[in-house]
Amino acid sequence: MASQADDDLTASKTEGYKAGEKKTVEEYAKLDQNDESLNRWKASLGISNSPALPVDPSDKRRCVIHSLALEVEGRDDMTIDLTAPGSVEALKTKPFTIKEGAQFRMKANFKVQHDVLSGLKYLQVVRRKGIRVGKDEEMIGSYPPNTEEKPIYEKKCKDSHLSADTMRNANVAQDEAPTGMMARGHYDAISKFVDDDDQTHLKFEWSFDITKEWK
């Protein structure tokens, strides 16, 4: 039986949508090469003739999240290197600190390997004292395997991953951390990166503290 956390982190589905037939990068590159509109679509996806980066054949992952960062206006990024042993587990016990009213957003650096990654999404649920106060879902997009020209992808998510509900409760704009005594405190979050095939590429717990001043 699925837990409440699993239900909360289920990606929304568009009624009637069905993922298309999977193709390799080589198959996409050769597809209707004389079709100008299709060639523009392939270019927008990043499919090119640039050599793909070498991949360890024993590493079957299609998407590898290298780092996560909290980008806060006017301050250095707070970056977590996810390639370091134990880094994912440490996220929950080492909360980010965000000054109330500060503008912030999550940023991810990742690599795609083997095949085209279709419909990558970022899902997140925020709780305070066990009560859900926000839920976000953001489409990141589709990406071909990284190449020598593009060795890493960077995605900056929309400003603030406290949800619209949280922001309305705090009476502040959606791109700011909430303000006021009632909004200050500790928040727990659980997030994941998932694709159109419902394959989870990274799931992690993390936390943050809203404070009156920077610490």
N, C-alpha and C positions, 0 to 999 in steps of 0.2 A: 504494500500500500504506500502511495506517495505521501511524503510529509508535506506540511504546510509550506515549508521553505521551498520544496521542489515545485509545488503548484505556483508559488509566487514568481518563480524564475522560469516559467514556461513562456516561450516566445509566442506572440500573437500570430494568428494565421489569417491570411486573406481568403475569404470564401471563394472556392472555385480555383484557387491557385494551385498549380502542380509544378514542381521543379522540373526543368527541362532535362533532356538526355545529357548525360555527362560525356564530355569530350576531353581529350588530352590537349595540351597547349599546341602540339604539332598539328592536331586535327583542326583546331580553331584557326591556326595560322594559314592552313591550306584551304579553308572553307570559302568557296565562292570568291576567289581572289580578284575577280573582275567586277565585283559588286561594290560600287563606291560607298554606298551608305553602310554596308556591312564592314567595309574596311575602316570607316570612321568609327564605327562601334568598337571594333577590335582595338583601334588605337586608343579610344577612351578607356578601355579596360586595361591598357598597358601591355597588350600582346605585341611583341616586336621580334625582330631577328637578333636581338642582343643575346649573347651566350648566357645560358642559365648558370647560376652559381653551383659549384659542386655540392652534392648532398650525400651524407652518409647513408648508404642503402639500408642499414640496420635501424635507422631512425624513421619510423613510419608516420610520424606526425606530419600533418599537412600545414598546420599553422603553429608557429612557435612564438609566444609572447616573450620578448626579451626584457622589457622594462615597463613599469608603470610610473607615472609622475603626477603629482598634484601641482597644477600650474595656477599660481596665485598672482594677481595683478600687483606689480611693484616689488615682488620678492623673488628670490631664486627658487627654481623648481625643487620640490621635495620628491626625489627620485628613488625608486626601489629597483635594484638590479635583480631580476627574477632568475638570472642564470646562476646566481650564487646559491650554494646549498642552504636549505632551510629558510630561504627568503620568503617564500609564499606563506609558510607557517607563521613567520614572525610578523606578518602584516596585522594579524588580529591583536597581538599583544603590544604593538608599538603604534599607538594612534597618531594620526596627523593632528596638528593644531591649526585651527582656522580662526582668525579674529572675526568677531561678529560684523556683518556688513561687508566683508571682503568678497570680491569677485573671484571665482575659482572654477576650474574644470579639470577633468581627468584627461591624461594624454598617454597613449600606448605606442610603443615601438615594437613591431613584430615582423616576422619573416614567413613567407609562404614557400612551400617546397613540394616537389613531386607533381602536383596537378593544380588546376585552377580552383581557387577557393570561392565558393558561391554563396552570396548572401550572408556575410558575417555580421552578427548583431552583438550589441553590448546590452546586457540586462543587469538591473541592479535593484535591490530592495534595501531600504533604510529603516531601522527600528530604533526606538528609544524606550528603554526600560521594558523591552519585550513587545512593545506595541508598534505595529507598522505605521510609519509616518510618511512614507514615500516609496514610489516605484517608478522606475524609468526603463525605457527600451529605446535603443537607438540603432538604426541601420548604419553599419560602417561601410559595407559595400562588397563587391567581388574583385578578386585580385588574382593575377597569374603568378606563377613562381617568380621569386626575385631573380634579377639578372645582374651582370657586372655593372650595367648602367644604373640600376636601382637595387642596391644590396639590402636595403631595409625600408620598411614602410612606417610612416608615422601618422597617427590619427589623433586629432584633437577633438574630443567629444564636445557636445554643446555646453555652454556655460552652465555651471552648477549641476551637480547630480543629486541635489535635493529636489524632490518632485514639486510639481505645481501645487499639490495639496499642502505640502509642508510650507511652501512660500506664502500661500494664502493664509494659512494659520498664523504665520509670523508677520503678516501685513508688510512684506517687502517684495522688491522686484525679484523675478525668477533667476536672475544672474548674480544674486548676492546671497551670502550666508545670512541666516536669520539673525535678528537683533532682539535685545531685551532679556531681562532676567529669566523669563520662562523658556526662552530658546537656548540659553547657555547650558552646556552640559555635554554628556558623553552620548555618542551615537554609534550603533553597530550597523555594518552593511555587509551584504553578501552579493557578489557579482559573478557573472560568467560571460564568456565569449562562446557563442554557438552559431552554427551555420544553417543553411537551408535544409541540410540532411539531418538536422537535430543532433549533430555531433558536437559535443562540448569540448572546446579546445583549452579552456582554463576556467576553473571555478575556484573562488577564493573568498575568504572572510577578511574584512578589514574594519577599522574604526577611526573615528575622528572626534575631537573635542572642539566645541564652539566656546570661545573664551572672550572676555571683555577686551583683552589686550593680547598682543603677540607674546609668546613665551620664548 
